[in-house]
Amino acid sequence: MSIDFTTIISAPDAPLRDLLVRIESGLNELGFRHDHSILRAAYDSDREVFDELFPDEELRVQSGYDELPREVSLWEGCSCEFWNDSFRLYVLIGRIGHGAYVNVWVDITLQSLTRLLRRQENRGFQGALATISAAVDAYGGYGHLELAFQPLSPERVRTAFVDMPEFPGEPSLLGLIPTGDLTEEEVRKRYGSIFEASLSTQGYWVLTQDLVKALAP
């Protein structure tokens, strides 16, 4: 069973179909392609996670997600995949609390991420995360190994990258902050001792620990 690196993003509520179309459009500009099907997902109250609970409820498109019926937006969540020549992303979108906010979970296999790091090509992965964040107008996000697909509120996401809900007091391996929230000087002053900060063209600071060291076997 593969190990995944999961990034959790929190964003304002919006119809699922609109979010899919916006994410697809942004990633297409980076050269990504997408599966022609999406699966319905929902919150599993027993396990307290979002998952594909309806394996038989699948919708297919010929070209783009703008072909999806608007009824998709009645779903609580959905999943799909995007890929380019270097790596594949699994994306699950969940609407929390009857329109309170949206979470987007993005998985890349640890094998793929370590390969990108060895080749010094991880900027493409970081750019994809920033693009997805911009597409959903995210409040922020954080990434680490094997995170559960549990809801994360907009309030909590603003500190989760330095204080993970799963490991209180521990920083994550990756963080996403809107550039409008903090200046470069503020980012480096507050988090420079933990993270290396890079500015994406999509309007987000991408904060990373030494991933090569952190993910070494």
BADREN-335966 format. One line per field, with one value per residue: residue number from 1; residue in one letter; z, x negated, y negated of N, C-alpha, C in turn. Coordinates in steps of 0.001 Angstrom, whole numbers. Layout:
seq (NUM	...)
type (A	...)
n.w (Z	...)
n.u (X	...)
n.v (Y	...)
ca.w (Z	...)
ca.u (X	...)
ca.v (Y	...)
c.w (Z	...)
c.u (X	...)
c.v (Y	...)
This chain:
seq (1	2	3	4	5	6	7	8	9	10	11	12	13	14	15	16	17	18	19	20	21	22	23	24	25	26	27	28	29	30	31	32	33	34	35	36	37	38	39	40	41	42	43	44	45	46	47	48	49	50	51	52	53	54	55	56	57	58	59	60	61	62	63	64	65	66	67	68	69	70	71	72	73	74	75	76	77	78	79	80	81	82	83	84	85	86	87	88	89	90	91	92	93	94	95	96	97	98	99	100	101	102	103	104	105	106	107	108	109	110	111	112	113	114	115	116	117	118	119	120	121	122	123	124	125	126	127	128	129	130	131	132	133	134	135	136	137	138	139	140	141	142	143	144	145	146	147	148	149	150	151	152	153	154	155	156	157	158	159	160	161	162	163	164	165	166	167	168	169	170	171	172	173	174	175	176	177	178	179	180	181	182	183	184	185	186	187	188	189	190	191	192	193	194	195	196	197	198	199	200	201	202	203	204	205	206	207	208	209	210	211	212	213	214	215	216	217)
type (M	S	I	D	F	T	T	I	I	S	A	P	D	A	P	L	R	D	L	L	V	R	I	E	S	G	L	N	E	L	G	F	R	H	D	H	S	I	L	R	A	A	Y	D	S	D	R	E	V	F	D	E	L	F	P	D	E	E	L	R	V	Q	S	G	Y	D	E	L	P	R	E	V	S	L	W	E	G	C	S	C	E	F	W	N	D	S	F	R	L	Y	V	L	I	G	R	I	G	H	G	A	Y	V	N	V	W	V	D	I	T	L	Q	S	L	T	R	L	L	R	R	Q	E	N	R	G	F	Q	G	A	L	A	T	I	S	A	A	V	D	A	Y	G	G	Y	G	H	L	E	L	A	F	Q	P	L	S	P	E	R	V	R	T	A	F	V	D	M	P	E	F	P	G	E	P	S	L	L	G	L	I	P	T	G	D	L	T	E	E	E	V	R	K	R	Y	G	S	I	F	E	A	S	L	S	T	Q	G	Y	W	V	L	T	Q	D	L	V	K	A	L	A	P)
n.w (0	-906	401	1081	482	1848	1247	2839	2195	2943	2198	978	774	-2192	-5226	-6138	-8841	-9982	-8588	-9492	-12240	-12127	-10871	-12760	-14983	-14061	-13603	-16143	-17488	-16573	-17869	-17127	-17380	-17093	-15480	-17068	-15525	-12517	-9054	-6644	-3374	251	3677	6161	9001	11008	10827	10710	8478	5065	2186	-643	-786	-2408	-4619	-6998	-8066	-10462	-12706	-16099	-18447	-21729	-22524	-20870	-17403	-17372	-18688	-16910	-15250	-13544	-11303	-9929	-8054	-5929	-4563	-1689	-1839	-4016	-6076	-8061	-10574	-11573	-13869	-15017	-17077	-15128	-12571	-10626	-9313	-6781	-6093	-3733	-3014	-506	860	3728	6569	5511	3657	5022	4668	2417	1956	386	-452	-1363	-2785	-3299	-4245	-1999	-3220	-5755	-5003	-3712	-5870	-7507	-5834	-5788	-8381	-8334	-9079	-7714	-7699	-9556	-8391	-6110	-7400	-8538	-6245	-5296	-7436	-7337	-4861	-5431	-7299	-5787	-4084	-1603	1979	3065	3732	4582	4526	4900	5724	5112	6064	7521	5897	7182	8187	8109	9521	8297	10217	11712	9806	9437	11324	11286	9895	11495	13797	13899	13737	14015	15261	17846	18412	16689	13676	10246	7157	4988	4077	3165	2476	1868	-72	491	3181	4660	4533	2747	4501	6968	6806	6690	9100	11028	10422	9342	10669	10622	8134	4590	2463	-495	-3186	-4966	-8310	-8241	-6084	-3449	-548	-398	1970	3038	4811	5047	2731	1459	3462	5446	4329	3818	3703)
n.u (-841	-593	-2213	-982	-1399	390	2244	4187	6699	8532	11469	13803	17328	18749	20501	20072	19675	18776	16371	14892	14658	13156	10783	9929	9498	7387	5313	5073	3774	1256	479	1675	3652	6900	8900	11713	13890	15796	16195	18763	18615	18764	19391	18374	19814	19296	16576	15573	14530	14118	15029	15151	18134	20027	19592	20799	21831	20983	19882	19318	17374	16838	14916	14385	14927	16930	18998	20442	23526	25555	26648	24715	23747	25392	24376	22508	19817	16972	14649	11645	9035	5896	3183	-222	-3169	-4930	-3851	-977	2125	4466	7620	9949	12982	14862	17890	18624	20720	23300	22810	21021	18213	15557	13516	10535	8783	5625	3764	546	-1562	-4059	-6249	-6222	-6598	-9128	-10687	-10406	-11691	-14317	-15029	-14953	-12580	-10368	-9068	-7060	-5053	-4501	-3588	-1250	301	591	2013	4440	5294	5660	7703	9896	10049	8653	8334	6042	3647	2221	-362	-1268	-2517	-253	2281	5525	8734	10242	12557	11516	11575	11868	10813	9097	7255	5513	3538	2733	505	-1673	-936	236	3433	3494	1102	511	-1205	-3241	-4916	-3786	-4908	-4581	-3174	-525	105	2109	834	1774	2211	-169	-3266	-6404	-8518	-7234	-6535	-9055	-10155	-8425	-8291	-10658	-12608	-11718	-10604	-11282	-10472	-8623	-7454	-4537	-3236	-568	438	-119	-2035	-4295	-5288	-7905	-9418	-12678	-12278	-13600	-15251	-13328	-11668	-13269	-14056)
n.v (1195	-2173	-5133	-8349	-11852	-14363	-17285	-19698	-21944	-24887	-26700	-29258	-28504	-27087	-26127	-22700	-21976	-24389	-24721	-22498	-23115	-25470	-24589	-22708	-24414	-26057	-24146	-23072	-25100	-24730	-22517	-20123	-17141	-15540	-12992	-11434	-11058	-11560	-10827	-10404	-11752	-11835	-12834	-10662	-9935	-8104	-7451	-9952	-11277	-12426	-10549	-8272	-7225	-6225	-4163	-3409	-5670	-7541	-10003	-10833	-12694	-14057	-15900	-18435	-19502	-21332	-20230	-18785	-18031	-20464	-19415	-18091	-19803	-19438	-17388	-16287	-16019	-15247	-13378	-13346	-13003	-14397	-14780	-15147	-14934	-14204	-13630	-12536	-13721	-13193	-14411	-15470	-16984	-18528	-19711	-21466	-21348	-22170	-24267	-25894	-26005	-24969	-22116	-21031	-18222	-17129	-14647	-13247	-10597	-9373	-8250	-9478	-12163	-12136	-11419	-13688	-15523	-14509	-15028	-17700	-18967	-19786	-22196	-22238	-20684	-22248	-24537	-23536	-23055	-25694	-26736	-25284	-26222	-28958	-28725	-28003	-30082	-29996	-30046	-29142	-26460	-23209	-20684	-17220	-13936	-11298	-12391	-12471	-12636	-14751	-17314	-20738	-23836	-27279	-29043	-27416	-26568	-28621	-28455	-25861	-24922	-25398	-24223	-21405	-19838	-17069	-16469	-18053	-21097	-20499	-21417	-21401	-19833	-21396	-24533	-26820	-30142	-32954	-35637	-38131	-38133	-38260	-40033	-39626	-40119	-39744	-37041	-35776	-36623	-35540	-32793	-31924	-30448	-27889	-27221	-27307	-29910	-30476	-32442	-32117	-32506	-32537	-33844	-32981	-32254	-29643	-27507	-25497	-22822	-21250	-19123	-17021	-15995	-15493	-13560	-11468	-7994)
ca.w (0	-1031	1363	383	1068	1729	1533	3174	1882	3402	1297	1089	118	-3586	-5837	-6514	-10281	-10213	-8074	-10418	-13478	-11838	-10642	-14059	-15813	-13561	-13829	-17589	-17884	-16182	-18668	-16559	-17953	-16021	-15766	-17658	-14600	-11122	-8149	-5557	-2042	1329	5015	6905	10392	11901	10767	10772	7323	3748	1415	-1753	-168	-3424	-5728	-8234	-8539	-11237	-13873	-17080	-19404	-22933	-22576	-19673	-16311	-17612	-19234	-15819	-14934	-12354	-10159	-9189	-6931	-4810	-3843	-555	-2225	-5191	-6246	-9440	-10641	-12589	-14018	-16107	-17442	-13992	-11375	-10612	-8110	-6430	-5492	-3193	-2552	396	1388	5156	7362	4730	3042	5893	3972	1567	2062	-756	-89	-2543	-2507	-4225	-3585	-1479	-4240	-6777	-4441	-3508	-7202	-7892	-5009	-6252	-9672	-8092	-9884	-6836	-7924	-10296	-7413	-5313	-8259	-8675	-4999	-5283	-8459	-6773	-3801	-6070	-7988	-4803	-3235	-308	3138	3355	3773	5095	4004	5684	5334	5577	6830	7321	5179	8183	7955	8726	9382	7878	11371	12118	8759	9502	12233	11221	9350	12587	14943	13225	14584	14255	16135	18470	18685	15657	12382	9087	6220	3948	4404	2129	3057	862	22	1055	4644	5251	3633	2745	5742	8061	6652	7050	10513	11867	10119	8675	11401	10396	6737	3471	1831	-1902	-3632	-6207	-9158	-8027	-4939	-2178	-38	-182	3018	3101	5546	4198	2392	1145	4747	6197	3686	3579	4376)
ca.u (0	-1443	-2111	-647	-1584	1706	2388	5567	6973	9842	11884	15223	18264	19122	21036	19047	19386	17963	15029	14235	14332	12079	9556	9528	8980	6077	4320	4863	2774	-48	218	2285	4851	7763	9736	13011	14968	15713	16940	19431	18041	19585	18811	18684	19889	18724	15110	15297	13715	14747	14580	16019	19097	20999	18742	21567	22276	19879	20272	18248	17419	16055	13742	14145	15890	18067	20071	21157	24823	25529	27081	23521	23571	26197	23575	21725	18414	16622	13219	11169	7572	5203	1805	-1056	-4167	-5811	-3177	486	2758	5833	8270	11292	13593	15985	18586	18766	21725	24381	22403	20186	16942	15141	12161	9982	7649	4814	2800	-482	-2242	-5379	-7210	-6272	-7153	-10568	-11314	-10478	-12707	-15634	-15290	-14787	-11433	-9213	-8373	-5843	-4063	-4115	-2782	77	1032	946	3041	5696	5670	6180	8956	10990	9916	8408	7833	4725	3607	988	-583	-2084	-2302	858	3297	6898	9599	11144	12835	10651	12263	11036	10100	8027	6248	4546	2444	2493	-814	-2658	-360	1141	4468	3166	-79	492	-2498	-4204	-4674	-3624	-6028	-4262	-2094	-65	640	2352	-151	2425	2256	-1459	-4323	-7574	-9254	-6498	-6653	-10404	-10374	-7636	-8412	-11918	-13415	-11147	-10280	-11757	-9296	-8706	-6271	-3978	-2584	883	854	-269	-3327	-4435	-6283	-8308	-10591	-13630	-11529	-14531	-15652	-12164	-11044	-14276	-13697)
ca.v (0	-3356	-6222	-9581	-13172	-14985	-18711	-20067	-23345	-25355	-27777	-29615	-27592	-27350	-24913	-21740	-22052	-25579	-24463	-21575	-23825	-26415	-23826	-22166	-25500	-26452	-23102	-22948	-26088	-24194	-21325	-18924	-16525	-15036	-11838	-11786	-10708	-11979	-9959	-11101	-11561	-12389	-12732	-9446	-10393	-7095	-7557	-11387	-11652	-12381	-9389	-7866	-6307	-5806	-3714	-3249	-6987	-8099	-10783	-10926	-13806	-13809	-16778	-19213	-19399	-22220	-19395	-18127	-18639	-21310	-18615	-17690	-20723	-18963	-16408	-16791	-16016	-14460	-13170	-13217	-12953	-15185	-14339	-15640	-13931	-13916	-13119	-12482	-14245	-12804	-15580	-15266	-18227	-18298	-20884	-21204	-22052	-22785	-25523	-26723	-26179	-23859	-21585	-20305	-17375	-16818	-13590	-12784	-9492	-9698	-7842	-10526	-13389	-11975	-11441	-15096	-16168	-14065	-15697	-19140	-19380	-19899	-23461	-21938	-20242	-23404	-25403	-22934	-23320	-27115	-26929	-24777	-27168	-30168	-28398	-27938	-31268	-29368	-30776	-28594	-25009	-22610	-19348	-16302	-12549	-10478	-13111	-11998	-13574	-15313	-18738	-21737	-25119	-28419	-29586	-26500	-26414	-29722	-28086	-24415	-24585	-25450	-23515	-20478	-19223	-15661	-16406	-19385	-21691	-20144	-22065	-20533	-19888	-22380	-25450	-27742	-31369	-33999	-36717	-39303	-38039	-38591	-40479	-38747	-40355	-39109	-35590	-35339	-36901	-34633	-31366	-31633	-29468	-26555	-26986	-28104	-30510	-30854	-33170	-31592	-33509	-32430	-34644	-32269	-31840	-28204	-27297	-24089	-22388	-20518	-17920	-15937	-15420	-15031	-12417	-10426	-6731)
c.w (0	95	592	1189	792	2084	1746	2982	2375	2627	1516	345	-1302	-4155	-6328	-7987	-10586	-9741	-9001	-11684	-13251	-11598	-11963	-14931	-15370	-13842	-15315	-18075	-17522	-16940	-18113	-17412	-16805	-16461	-16332	-16757	-13237	-10309	-7043	-4233	-1006	2655	5690	8390	11376	11974	10851	9679	6083	2967	266	-1234	-1170	-4668	-7052	-8804	-9161	-12430	-14798	-17994	-20594	-22959	-21252	-18628	-16446	-18262	-18134	-15572	-13637	-11110	-9335	-7949	-5746	-3996	-2682	-890	-3471	-5273	-7720	-9411	-11795	-12685	-15139	-16391	-16261	-12787	-11531	-9275	-7968	-5663	-5008	-2621	-1662	882	2825	5740	6571	4228	3910	5230	3168	1970	759	-250	-1362	-2140	-3654	-3519	-3113	-2504	-5315	-6243	-4227	-4847	-7702	-7115	-5459	-7546	-9559	-8974	-9029	-6981	-8690	-9393	-6579	-6125	-8457	-7424	-4928	-6299	-7975	-5699	-4398	-6729	-7037	-3839	-1787	756	3491	3359	4382	4581	4860	5197	5955	6477	6509	6620	6120	7921	8740	8461	8877	9028	11743	11087	8851	10434	12098	10723	10397	13822	14407	14181	14947	15245	16790	18810	17639	14353	11278	8205	5146	4416	3218	2799	1934	1033	584	2569	5295	4178	3684	4041	6923	8009	7135	8538	11397	11675	9488	9379	11170	8912	5795	2734	370	-2306	-4948	-7006	-8967	-6783	-3596	-1836	128	787	3092	4064	4551	3860	2070	2436	5472	5633	3396	4338	5587)
c.u (-878	-1189	-1889	-1058	-296	1630	3864	5721	8368	10202	13354	16102	18551	19698	19917	18670	18496	16526	14250	13782	13157	10750	9028	8887	7578	5003	4066	3795	1362	-385	769	3456	5680	8494	11076	14177	14714	16581	17573	18764	18948	18867	19304	18653	19307	17207	14649	14336	14601	14174	15556	16978	20091	20245	19488	22032	21096	20448	19079	18473	16551	14789	13505	15230	17041	19235	20915	22501	24749	26000	25898	23342	24454	25445	22848	20239	18193	15108	12876	9646	7075	3772	1105	-2120	-5032	-5116	-1667	999	4168	6444	9667	11782	14774	16581	19002	19933	22776	24008	21554	18841	16652	13748	11792	8772	6933	3748	1812	-1187	-3622	-6452	-7353	-6937	-8660	-11304	-11450	-11576	-14115	-16021	-15219	-13680	-10188	-8478	-7073	-4713	-3575	-3251	-1376	913	1477	2046	4400	6197	6285	7531	10147	10966	9638	7938	6414	4779	2308	876	-1524	-1792	-1030	1843	4677	7719	10686	11354	11890	11246	11316	10235	8898	6915	5165	3372	2020	1095	-1925	-2177	691	2181	4131	2015	-258	-920	-3551	-3892	-4508	-4871	-5826	-3115	-1763	585	919	1370	463	2464	971	-2428	-5481	-8363	-8573	-6614	-8015	-10690	-9667	-8011	-9737	-12785	-12932	-11044	-11129	-10528	-9575	-7386	-5785	-3348	-1077	1343	776	-1746	-3288	-5595	-6626	-9471	-11554	-13001	-12451	-14933	-14469	-11579	-12025	-13890	-14585)
c.v (-1248	-4358	-7511	-10807	-13940	-16462	-19010	-21569	-23698	-26613	-28124	-28609	-28053	-26061	-23998	-21846	-23241	-25359	-23537	-22285	-24773	-25702	-23271	-23244	-25904	-25417	-22870	-23914	-25655	-22910	-20034	-18444	-15952	-13787	-12306	-11416	-11335	-11027	-10792	-10759	-12212	-12181	-11460	-9798	-9377	-7217	-9002	-11828	-11710	-11210	-9150	-6797	-5746	-5336	-3570	-4586	-7717	-8853	-10933	-12131	-13446	-14651	-17487	-19074	-20392	-21476	-18743	-18804	-19436	-20554	-18109	-18562	-20378	-17914	-17082	-16856	-15185	-14323	-13011	-13174	-13812	-14673	-15110	-14582	-13500	-13302	-13219	-13012	-13667	-13965	-15187	-16591	-17882	-19608	-20573	-22006	-22808	-24182	-26423	-27030	-24918	-23418	-20889	-19533	-16972	-15810	-13422	-11640	-9944	-9335	-8920	-11785	-13267	-11951	-12877	-15823	-15784	-14786	-17214	-19727	-19596	-21227	-23240	-21486	-21414	-24369	-24869	-23178	-24782	-27410	-26443	-25726	-28429	-29909	-28386	-29121	-30868	-30347	-30335	-27078	-24519	-21190	-18531	-14887	-11986	-11211	-12548	-13075	-14100	-16799	-19642	-23112	-26207	-29012	-28712	-26412	-27488	-29427	-26628	-24074	-24697	-24691	-22548	-19908	-17779	-15498	-17769	-19858	-21410	-20883	-21029	-20625	-20942	-23261	-26357	-28942	-32360	-35148	-37991	-39307	-38529	-39080	-39489	-38898	-39680	-37590	-35107	-35560	-35881	-33170	-30962	-30615	-28035	-26238	-27832	-28616	-30826	-31480	-32596	-32721	-33517	-33179	-33956	-32115	-30337	-28005	-25816	-23913	-21721	-19176	-16743	-15228	-14791	-13748	-11291	-9159	-6462)
